[in-house]
Amino acid sequence: MEQFAALVAGCLLDLLLGDPHWAPHPVRAIGALIAGLEKLLRRVFPATPKGERAAGLALVVLVLVISTGMTVGILALCTLVSPWLRFAAEAILCYQCLAARSLRDESMKVYRSLKAGTLQEARHAVSMIVGRDTERLDKTGVAKAAVETVAENASDGVIAPLLFLAIGGAPLGIFYKAANTMDSMVGYKNDQYRDFGTCAAKWDDVLNFIPARLAGALMCLAAPLVGQDGRNAWRMFRRDRLNHKSPNSAHTEAATAGALDVQLAGSNYYFGQLVEKPTIGDALRPVEVEDIRRANRLMFAAAFLALLLVCAAYLILWLVC
């Protein structure tokens, strides 16, 4: 039950504090580890497709072992001092694996820029949270990009880490965040990472296979709780959840598009090149600025349902065992 209590404490800390940019964060440390190992491994392995795939495999193994091992070690050392210190350390690590508050805060910067600032300010704000080119986006495009970011990250930034933390505590949560960070840094299908990032991308797909689908379903269940279109959320979830090259990315976007009665995704510019992508959802109305708020409410409601699911599982285990 200590693990469960640490998880709940971590959720509360995330809601209260978010992600202060000045504070040390394990994900930033993992990012530095990935960057350093990439440079080393590219020197060690030959610059051939086979060599780069081997280097990418070595990167995944090393990053996961080091990140998870250090987490286990920190918690073990804390246990030697005091069980309360271990609890505090695990709660803080759980908190740092979750990103609900920071996701809301960053997307609401876009909202405020669209409401009170200039389009250029809004483009800059959204460029901090999306990978697409933003200089071509109009007001609707900026709002749509922010909604899509909230929808997609509801899974890998909130619900998926919550599930891994519930199963294996902070070590498994850090394991997941390390894999997810590797995918975000090297899992690209471009000339630089097509071979080197293959293992990281595939591993991230495996880890997110169940959480992404569960997150989409939870968003459909949450939609009527926050006054949104639950029936259409289920319809779009069933129809469009595979409208993406990634097997996991469109599930929460499809649920969000249906809940808001809007159309998301579609083609966008990346690094100056137009990338053709299928749309998600039906354009029953245009995306508007207030949809950023609505997407955040849906994300928080789905996360709350995920936490209730975890609580129910712990209660059942406690009663049975």
Buried (B, 14 or more C-beta within 10 A) or exposed (E): EEBBEBBBBBBEBBBEEBBEEEEEEBBBBBBEBBEEBBEBBBEEBEEEEEBBBBBBBBBBEBBBEBBBEBBBEBBEEBBEEEEEBBBBBBBBBBBBBBBBBBBBEBBBBBBBBBEEBEBEBBBBBBBEBBEBBBEEBEBBBBBBBBBBBBBBBBBBBBBBBBBBBBEBBBBBBBBBBBBBBBBBBBBBEEEEBBBBBBBBBBBBBEBBEEBBBBBBBBBBBBBBBBEBBBEBBBBBBBBBBBBBEBBBBBBBBBBBBBBBBBBBBBEBBBEEEEEEBEBBBBEEEEBBBEBBBBBBBBBBBBBBBBBEBBBEBBEEEEEEE
